[in-house]
Amino acid sequence: MLSYREALIYLDSLINYESRGNFPYHKKFLDLERTRYILKLVGNPHQHLKIVHIAGTKGKGSTAAMVSSILKEDGFKVGLFTSPHLVDPRERIKIGNQLIEKKELAFFVSEIRSKLEISSLPSPPTFFEIYTVVALLYFFYKKVDFAVLEVGLGGRLDATNVVNSLVTVITQISLDHTRELGKNIVSIAREKAGIIKEKSKVVISPQPREVLKVIEEVCKEKKATMYQVGKEISFERTKVSPRGQMIQVRIAGENHRHLFLPLLGEHQAINAATAIGAIDLLREYGIFIGREAVAAGLRKVKWPARIQVLSTSPFLIVDCAHNQASAEALAKCLKEAFPKKGIIFIIGILKNKDVEGIGRSLCGERNRIILTGINSARALEPVSIKRRISKFGWGGIIIKQKVPDAIYYARSIATSEDLICVTGSVYLAGEVLKFHQAREEIYA
């Protein structure tokens, strides 16, 4: 059997489209039949799981975490598969709040690799395909009551799309991964809607009109039943503070009042309403989740690097916003939760992202900007970012190549009236969390 280190080396040796800035999103490269073949080799574990399947551009990970947390609070054993990871590769596969153990990850990777070595797979598997199979196999062996799966990229050709789900969820769709999924939002919507199955139950977050039209057409074609946040599901935010927000959600005549959500931003309230919609649809299968579990699940949900406050003197916040829509939501949230604070943004962006869109969203209103590098082959050089966003800034933009240097510099210029927010990339957020954890260990 492989050791944990050997398992990671094997996984890293596979084609990893997450680490590539541009690749062909085509069946020739992302082949669901390959994932099905591997699953067949290990006994088709996915066919024995009750699954909630979640796609979208924004909020799919947060929504998955909320659905998982609510089910857990009702006493169920819940597997959660998300991507990418921030610090530890095992973050991708959890049961409850527990990461898969190192020896378990090594065991299941070994099992899959040994089966592949004596098979006739026509083309090599990808990193994400193997991780998906590991998650499904692990959840089966652990006898989870539910598996909540977040789509990796797109939907139609994503390795997770081999499953049949009890409930399908599509969170808010906006422009991202345009090179792979399509140049316009309609093309992207078609890819995301590709996870909708025949006669399935579908819940969707609020969408632009043209996106809604695409999803409605697919649901009609598949004879799927669709529920919308903003129509069958409504929500209201009643209080906002730096600690979180109070919301209420109404669905099917039932009003969930006084719900505390520790995640900030209107977009997270939308995600919470979407998650509750998914939970409510389980009634169609005779699964009834208590109101107390809904409230406790939202109150206890953990989803790092989503407007996460790491320290308070001054406030240091980290967020994963990496497209224009996410950056706009971040800027709006910070202004709402910290109305009197000046903002110092530390920004790093990958090459295939909408640099101008992110810059336009974050550089206004006299926000101070520090650009930094990211430890990734896909990272855009800070000087290139500066050249493309300078027109949106009110003053000088500072460059600090290393993340720790950027944070130290931001702290040196911040007053008690300022907050520091690091954003622009999931990879950058991961680096900040590693840096913060290391500092905590040093000063513990």
N, C-alpha and C positions, 0 to 999 in steps of 0.2 A: 504493500500500500504506500502511496505517496505521503510524504510529510506535508505539513501545512505550507512550508516554504516551497517545496517542489510543486504542490498544487497551484500556488500562485504563479510560479514560473511557467507552468504549463498553460494556464489561462492567459498569461501575458504574451505567450508565443502565438496565440490565435489572432486572426484578423479582428481588429477592434475598431469599428466604425465610429465609436464615441470619441476616439482620439484623432480622427481624421477630419480635417476642416472641410473637405469636399469629396463626395463619393457618389457613385451612381445609385440612386434609390430605384432599383429595378429588380424584378423577379430573378434575373440572372445571378444577382449577388445576394439578395435577401429572399431565400427560398423557403417557404413554409413547409414544403415537402421534406426538406432536410431536417427541420425541427421535428416533424411528425415521425420521420424515420428513426431519429435518435430516441424519441420517447417510446416508440414501439420496442426498441432494443431493451429498454429498462422496464417494460411492462405497462406502458400507457398509464402512468400514475394520475395524470390530469383528468382522466375519465371518471375518477372516483372522488373528485373534489367539488365542493360547493363554492362557486367563484363569483366575486364581484370584480368586473373588468373596467378599468378607468383609462380613458384617453383624453387628450386636450392639449392646448398650448400652455395655458397658465393654470396653475392650481391643481393639477392632477395628483401630484405627490401629497400636497396638503390634504386634499379630499380623501385620498387613500388612507392617510394616517388617521383622519377623523373617523372614517367608517370602521377601521380596525379597532380604534380605541373604544368606540361605542359598543361594538360587538363584544369586546373583551370585558367591558363593565357589566354586560348582561350574563357573564359567566361562560362565554364561549372561548374555545381555544382557537386563536386566529393567526394564520400565517400572513405575512406582509412582504411583498416583493416590490422593491422600488429601485430606481436608478437615476443618476449615477450616485456613487458614494462620495462623501465629503472627506473623511479621514481614514476610515477602516473599510476595506472591501467587504467585510461581513455585514456592514450596515444594510446591504441590499436585501438580505434574507433574515427575517425576524419571526419569532413567535411571541406575541404580546410585545413586550419591550425588550426581549432578550435576543441578542444577536446569535446567529448560528455559531456554535463553538468551532474552534479551529480544527479540532480532530474530526468533527462531523463534516465540515466543508471538504477537508482532505479526503475523507472516506467516499463521499458521493462523487467528487471529481474523479477519484481513482476508479470507481465502479463504471462511470461513463466512459472514461478513456479506455479501460480494458475491453469494454464491449465494442468500441469503435475500432480497436486494433485488429479485431477478427471479423470485421464487417466489410461491406463493399460500398461504403458511402462514396458517391461519385465525386463530391467536392468537399474540401475541408470545412468544418464547422467554424462559426464565428465565436468570439468571446461572449457576446450577448446570448447567442443560442445556447451555449453550454451553461451559462449562468441561469438561464430560464429553466432548463431541464433540471439542473441541480435544485432550484427552488421548488419545482413541482414534485420532484422525487422526495425531497426532504419533508415537505408538507404532508405527503402521502404516508411516509414512514412514521411521522409523528402524530398521525391521525388527527389532524386539525379539523375543527368543525366548519371553518370557512377559510378560503384563501382570497386575499385582496391583492390584485395584480395591477400595477401601474404599467402602462405601455411605455416602451423605451423611446421609439421615434415613429411618428406618423400613426399608423394603426393597421392599415390593410396588410402590409408586408412585415409587420413587427412579429418577432418570434412568439410573443405572448398570444397572438391571434389564432393559435391552434386550439384554444379552449372554447367550450360552450359555457356561458355564464348565466347565473340566475338573474343578475342585474347588470346592465351595461350603462356606464356613466361617461358623458362627454362634457368636460369642463370648458371654460371659455377658450375660444379659438381666435388667434390673431396671427400676424405675420411672424414667422420664425422658420429657420431651416428652409429658406426659400429656394436655395440651390437644389435641395434634395426633394422637397415636397411640392414645389410649384411656385411660380412668381406671384400668384394672387391668392387671396383668402378663400376663394371658391375651390381652387385646386387643393389647397391644404385641407379644407373642410371635407372634401371627398375622401382623402386619405384617412382622416380621423374617423369618419363615419364608417369606414371599412370594418370596424369591429362589431357593428350591429349585425346580429344573427336573426334567422327566421323566427318569427313569432316571439321575439324577446321583449323584455321590459327595459325601457330606456328612460333615463333621467338626464336632463341637460341643463347646464348653467345658461344665463342670459347670453344671447349671441347676436351679432350683427344680422340684419335682415337677410342678406344674401347667404350667410352661413345657415341660418335657420331654414331657409328654403331647401338647401341641399339635404340637411338632416331629415326634414319632413319627407322629402322625396324618397330617401333611402328607407325610412321607416314604413312608408306606404308600400314600397316595393317588397320589403321583407315581412310585411304584415306585423310589424312591431308596434307596441304601444308606447307612446312618448309622453313624458311629463316634463314640464318646464318650470324652472325657477323664474318667477315673474308672472306665471299664469296659474297652474294648479298648486304651485308652492310659492309662498310669499314670505318675506322676512323684513324685519325692522331693527335698526340699531338704536338702542336706547341710551347708551352711555359709552364714552370712550376715555381711556386714560393710558398713560405709558405702560401700565401693567397688562392691559388687554381691553376687552369690550364686552358689553352686555347686549344680547340680541334676543329677539323672539322670532320663532318660525311657525307659520301656520300651513298645515297640509291636511287634506281630506277632513276638514272640519275640526281638526285637533290643533290646539294652540300650545306650543312649547314656549313657556314664558321664562323670563329671568335666567337665561342661559349665559354663563360666563365663558368666554373664549379667550385664552391667553395669547392668541395670535392677533397681531395688529392689522388694521386695514379693512376697508370696505370689501376688497376682494376676498378676504378670509371669511367675512360674514356670508358672502355669496357661496364660497366653498362649503361652509357649514350647512347652509340651506340645501345645497346639492347633496351633501352627505346624508342629511336627514331624509331627503327624498329617496335616496337609494335604500336606506334602512327601512323606510315605510313600504317600499315596493316588495320587500321580503314577505309582507303579509300575503301576497299572492301565492306563496308557497306554504302558507300555514305557519310562518315564523313571525312571532310577535315580540318586538323588542320594547321593554318597559320605558316609560318616560324618565324614570330615575337614571336608567342606563344612558339615555341620550344626554341628559344634563351632565352626568359624571364623566362620560366619555369625552365630551367637548372640554370640560373643565380640566381634565388630566392630559389632553392631547399634547404630544411633544413632536415638534418638527423643526429641527435646528436650521439656522441660517436663513430663516424667513422673518426678516425684521426682528432679529434676535438681539436683545440687550445683553452685552457681555460684561459691561461695567458701567458705573454711574458717575465717576468723578475724573474726567468728564464722561458723559454718556458715550459709550462705544457700541455701535450697532453694526451687525453684519447681515447682508441680504444677498440672495442669489439672482436678483433681477438681471436678465441678460438679453432683453429685447425692449423695443420702445414701449410696448404696452405695460410690461412689468415695471420698467423704470418710471413711467407716469404714475402707476399705482403706488410705487414706493414714495415718490416725491409728494403725492397727495396725502399719503398716510403720515409722513413725518411732519408735514405742515399742520395736520389735524391733531396729532397726539402731542406734538411739541411746538405749540404755536409761537412761543417766545424765544425759541432757540435759533441761533445762527447755525448753519450746516456746513461742515467741512466734509466733502466727499473724497474718498480714496477710490479710484476707479481703475480697473483692469479689464480688458475686453479681448475676446478671441477674434481671429481673423475673419471668420465667416459670419459675424454678427453685424447688426445694423448700428454701426458706430455713430452715425449722424443722428439716428433716432434716439439712441441712449443719451448722447450729448445734449440734444435739444431738450430732453426731459429733465436733465439733472443740472444743467449749467446756469439756469436762470435765477432770477431773484437774489442776486448777489451771493450765491453760494460759492464757497471757495473750493477749488479743485486741485487735487493731487493725483497724478497719474503714476501707476506702478506696473512693474512687470509681473508675469505669472509664470510659474514653473511648468510650462507646457509647450510642446512643439507647435501648437495651434495658436499660441499667444501673439497678439499684435504688439509690436514695439510701442512703448509709450510716446516716442517722438512722432510716430505715425498717427496715433490717436490724437495727439495735440494738434497736428496739422489739420485734422478733419473736424475737430470740435471747437477750435479757438474762436470761430465766428459766433458761437453761442455764449461765450463767457464774457463777463463784464470786466474782468481784470486778468492779471497774469495767471498762468497755469504752471504749477510746479511739477517737476518729474523727480521721483525717487525710485530707482530701479528695483530695489528689494522691498518686499512687503514690510518687514520689521522697521526698516528705515522710514518708510512712509507713515507707519503708525506712530513712531517716536516723534517724527517731525510734526505730525498733526497734533499730537499732545502738547508739543512745545509752543504751538501758536494758539491753542484753544484756551478760551476763558471759561468761567463758570456759566456763561450764557451761551455756550456752543455745544453742539454734539458732533461726533465723528461717525460717519457711516461709510463702510467699505462695501462696494457692490460692483456689478458688471459681469460677474462670471461665477458659475458654480465652483470652478477650480480655484478661483481667488478666495471664495468663501471657505473652502476647505483648508487653504493655507493659513487663513486668519484663525480658524478654529484650532489648528495644530499649534500655531504660535501662542495663542491664548492659553491652551492647555499646558504647554511647556512652562509658561510664566507662572501659572498657578502651582505647578509641581515644585518649581524652584522656591517660591515664597510660602509654600504650605508649612 
